[in-house]
Amino acid sequence: MKSLQENEINQAVIFDLDGLIINTEVAGYHIWLREFRRAGLEFDKKGYQQLIGTHNLVGGYRPHEHLAAHLGNNVSARELRKAVDLESIQAIEQEGTMPGVLRILEEAKRKGIKLAVGSSSGRKWVHGHLQRLGIFDYFDTIVTSDDTEHAKPEPDIYLKVLENLNVAPENALVLEDSYNGVLASHRAGIRVIAVPNEVTTGQDFSLATAILPSLEALNLAEYFPNYQLAE
């Protein structure tokens, strides 16, 4: 049984969505890589990585524009992007949750730790996938790019999560897969665990509290020592 002091402390685990709960980033990456190879072009992985974890990055890498200019076949950059997005969505809709996600959700619930999603993607995308995966109701709050003025790497999304949950930064833990997400969490004053995927491997995660190969390796008791796992 928890003590009164423990009951008074609100704590939270905050998930990113894309590339962390569901493997959304790899599909698009492989499609662009395939199309660039077909055109005899080198795909700028580092430029593409900078787009991960944020939304409408001004001046960022635009693979659709680069490819359209090279092909010169009257297919517009917008049409190329739309085709890649459509193929990516079809692949993503077949994806389940990434390894370790369900265990952490269930364990955090047993511990009495609040759960949240903080994503730079739009509300329709985030809510839709969480509902499709059957995990929407696990979360006490869901904050998307539609809910704040600035997306990651600015801290707005994570600060909004803390506000919604009434949780102090030092009592929260963010789970992220990208540099932009780790930076956003750091700017919000929250501990962050980096879990790189195929697309984000090699990014700078020096601001992270730890770097794990998978969420399966996460031990919540290391970060929330005041709670004992329920039997």
C-alpha positions as CSV (number, residue, x, y, z in Angstrom):
1,M,0.0,0.0,0.0
2,K,1.4,3.4,-0.9
3,S,2.1,6.0,1.7
4,L,0.2,9.3,1.9
5,Q,3.4,11.1,0.7
6,E,3.7,8.8,-2.3
7,N,0.0,9.3,-3.2
8,E,0.5,13.1,-3.2
9,I,3.2,12.9,-5.8
10,N,2.0,13.0,-9.4
11,Q,4.4,11.3,-11.7
12,A,4.2,10.6,-15.4
13,V,5.6,8.7,-18.3
14,I,5.3,10.7,-21.6
15,F,5.5,8.9,-24.9
16,D,6.4,10.3,-28.3
17,L,4.3,8.6,-31.0
18,D,6.1,8.3,-34.3
19,G,9.0,6.0,-34.2
20,L,8.4,5.3,-30.5
21,I,5.0,3.8,-30.1
22,I,4.5,2.9,-33.7
23,N,7.2,2.4,-36.4
24,T,5.9,5.2,-38.7
25,E,9.2,6.7,-39.7
26,V,11.0,3.8,-41.3
27,A,8.3,3.2,-44.0
28,G,8.7,6.7,-45.5
29,Y,12.5,6.6,-45.3
30,H,12.7,3.3,-47.2
31,I,10.3,4.6,-49.9
32,W,12.3,7.8,-50.4
33,L,15.6,5.7,-50.4
34,R,14.1,3.5,-53.1
35,E,13.0,6.3,-55.3
36,F,16.3,8.2,-55.0
37,R,18.2,5.0,-56.0
38,R,16.0,4.5,-59.0
39,A,16.8,8.0,-60.1
40,G,20.5,7.5,-59.5
41,L,20.6,10.0,-56.7
42,E,22.1,9.9,-53.2
43,F,19.5,10.3,-50.5
44,D,20.5,12.8,-47.8
45,K,19.8,10.7,-44.6
46,K,21.2,13.4,-42.3
47,G,19.0,16.0,-43.8
48,Y,16.0,13.7,-43.5
49,Q,16.8,12.9,-39.9
50,Q,16.5,16.6,-39.1
51,L,12.8,16.4,-40.1
52,I,12.1,13.6,-37.6
53,G,10.3,14.7,-34.4
54,T,9.3,18.1,-35.6
55,H,6.6,19.7,-37.9
56,N,7.0,21.9,-40.9
57,L,10.7,22.6,-40.3
58,V,11.5,25.9,-42.2
59,G,14.4,25.5,-44.5
60,G,14.6,21.8,-43.9
61,Y,15.4,19.0,-46.4
62,R,12.8,18.6,-49.1
63,P,13.3,15.3,-50.8
64,H,10.2,15.7,-53.0
65,E,11.5,18.9,-54.4
66,H,15.0,17.6,-55.0
67,L,13.7,14.5,-56.7
68,A,11.2,16.3,-58.9
69,A,13.8,18.8,-60.1
70,H,16.1,15.9,-61.0
71,L,13.5,13.9,-62.8
72,G,12.1,16.8,-64.8
73,N,9.2,14.6,-66.1
74,N,6.2,16.9,-65.4
75,V,5.5,15.2,-62.1
76,S,5.4,17.9,-59.5
77,A,7.1,17.8,-56.1
78,R,3.7,17.9,-54.5
79,E,2.6,14.9,-56.5
80,L,5.7,13.0,-55.5
81,R,5.2,13.7,-51.9
82,K,1.6,12.8,-52.0
83,A,2.4,9.4,-53.6
84,V,5.1,8.6,-51.1
85,D,2.8,9.7,-48.2
86,L,0.1,7.4,-49.5
87,E,2.3,4.4,-49.8
88,S,3.8,5.1,-46.4
89,I,0.3,5.3,-44.8
90,Q,-0.7,2.0,-46.3
91,A,2.4,0.4,-44.8
92,I,2.0,2.1,-41.4
93,E,-1.6,1.0,-41.1
94,Q,-0.3,-2.6,-40.9
95,E,2.0,-1.8,-38.0
96,G,1.4,-2.7,-34.4
97,T,2.9,-1.2,-31.3
98,M,6.7,-1.3,-31.0
99,P,8.3,-3.8,-28.6
100,G,7.9,-2.9,-25.0
101,V,5.1,-0.3,-25.4
102,L,2.3,-2.4,-24.0
103,R,4.4,-3.7,-21.1
104,I,5.3,-0.1,-20.0
105,L,1.7,1.1,-20.3
106,E,0.4,-1.8,-18.2
107,E,3.2,-1.5,-15.6
108,A,2.8,2.3,-15.3
109,K,-0.9,1.9,-14.7
110,R,-0.3,-0.7,-12.0
111,K,2.2,1.7,-10.4
112,G,-0.3,4.6,-10.4
113,I,1.9,6.6,-12.8
114,K,0.1,8.9,-15.2
115,L,0.5,8.3,-18.9
116,A,0.6,10.8,-21.8
117,V,1.5,11.3,-25.4
118,G,3.3,14.4,-26.6
119,S,3.6,14.4,-30.4
120,S,4.6,16.9,-33.1
121,S,2.1,15.2,-35.4
122,G,-1.5,16.4,-35.8
123,R,-4.4,15.4,-33.6
124,K,-6.1,13.3,-36.3
125,W,-3.0,11.3,-37.0
126,V,-2.1,10.7,-33.3
127,H,-5.6,9.9,-32.1
128,G,-6.4,7.8,-35.1
129,H,-3.3,5.5,-34.6
130,L,-3.8,5.3,-30.8
131,Q,-7.4,4.2,-31.3
132,R,-6.5,1.8,-34.1
133,L,-3.9,0.2,-31.8
134,G,-6.4,-0.1,-29.0
135,I,-4.3,1.9,-26.5
136,F,-6.1,5.3,-26.6
137,D,-7.7,4.9,-23.2
138,Y,-4.4,4.2,-21.4
139,F,-3.5,7.9,-21.7
140,D,-4.5,10.6,-19.2
141,T,-3.7,13.4,-21.7
142,I,-2.7,13.6,-25.4
143,V,-1.0,16.7,-26.7
144,T,-0.3,17.2,-30.4
145,S,1.0,20.0,-32.7
146,D,-2.6,21.2,-33.0
147,D,-2.6,22.0,-29.2
148,T,0.4,24.3,-29.0
149,E,1.9,27.2,-30.9
150,H,5.2,25.5,-31.5
151,A,6.1,21.9,-32.1
152,K,9.4,20.2,-31.1
153,P,12.2,20.9,-30.6
154,E,10.5,23.8,-28.7
155,P,9.3,22.6,-25.3
156,D,5.7,23.7,-25.7
157,I,4.2,20.2,-26.2
158,Y,5.8,18.7,-23.2
159,L,5.1,21.8,-21.0
160,K,1.4,21.4,-22.0
161,V,1.5,17.8,-21.0
162,L,2.9,18.7,-17.6
163,E,0.2,21.4,-17.2
164,N,-2.6,19.0,-18.1
165,L,-1.4,16.3,-15.7
166,N,-0.3,18.7,-12.9
167,V,3.1,17.0,-12.8
168,A,6.4,18.7,-12.0
169,P,9.1,18.3,-14.6
170,E,11.4,16.4,-12.2
171,N,8.6,13.8,-11.7
172,A,8.1,13.0,-15.3
173,L,10.0,10.8,-17.8
174,V,9.9,11.3,-21.6
175,L,10.4,8.5,-24.0
176,E,11.8,9.7,-27.4
177,D,13.4,8.4,-30.6
178,S,14.7,11.6,-32.2
179,Y,17.1,14.5,-31.5
180,N,14.3,17.0,-31.8
181,G,12.3,15.2,-29.3
182,V,15.1,14.8,-26.8
183,L,15.9,18.5,-27.2
184,A,12.3,19.5,-26.6
185,S,12.2,17.4,-23.4
186,H,15.5,18.8,-22.2
187,R,14.2,22.4,-22.7
188,A,11.1,21.5,-20.7
189,G,13.3,20.3,-17.9
190,I,12.2,16.7,-18.1
191,R,14.4,13.5,-18.0
192,V,14.3,11.8,-21.3
193,I,15.2,8.3,-22.5
194,A,16.3,8.0,-26.1
195,V,15.3,4.9,-28.0
196,P,16.7,5.4,-31.6
197,N,15.2,3.5,-34.5
198,E,16.6,2.7,-37.9
199,V,16.1,6.2,-39.1
200,T,17.3,8.2,-36.1
201,T,20.3,6.0,-35.2
202,G,23.4,8.1,-35.2
203,Q,21.7,11.3,-34.1
204,D,23.1,13.3,-31.1
205,F,21.5,12.0,-28.0
206,S,24.0,13.5,-25.5
207,L,21.2,15.3,-23.7
208,A,19.3,12.1,-22.9
209,T,19.4,10.5,-19.5
210,A,20.0,7.2,-21.1
211,I,20.0,5.6,-24.6
212,L,18.3,2.2,-24.9
213,P,18.1,-0.2,-27.9
214,S,14.4,-0.8,-27.3
215,L,11.7,0.0,-24.8
216,E,11.9,-3.6,-23.8
217,A,15.1,-2.6,-21.9
218,L,13.4,0.1,-19.9
219,N,13.1,-0.5,-16.2
220,L,10.6,2.0,-14.7
221,A,11.7,1.3,-11.2
222,E,15.1,2.9,-11.9
223,Y,13.3,6.2,-12.6
224,F,10.3,6.0,-10.2
225,P,11.9,4.4,-7.1
226,N,9.2,5.5,-4.7
227,Y,6.8,3.0,-6.2
228,Q,6.7,-0.7,-5.9
229,L,5.3,-2.9,-8.6
230,A,1.9,-4.3,-7.8
231,E,1.8,-8.1,-7.6
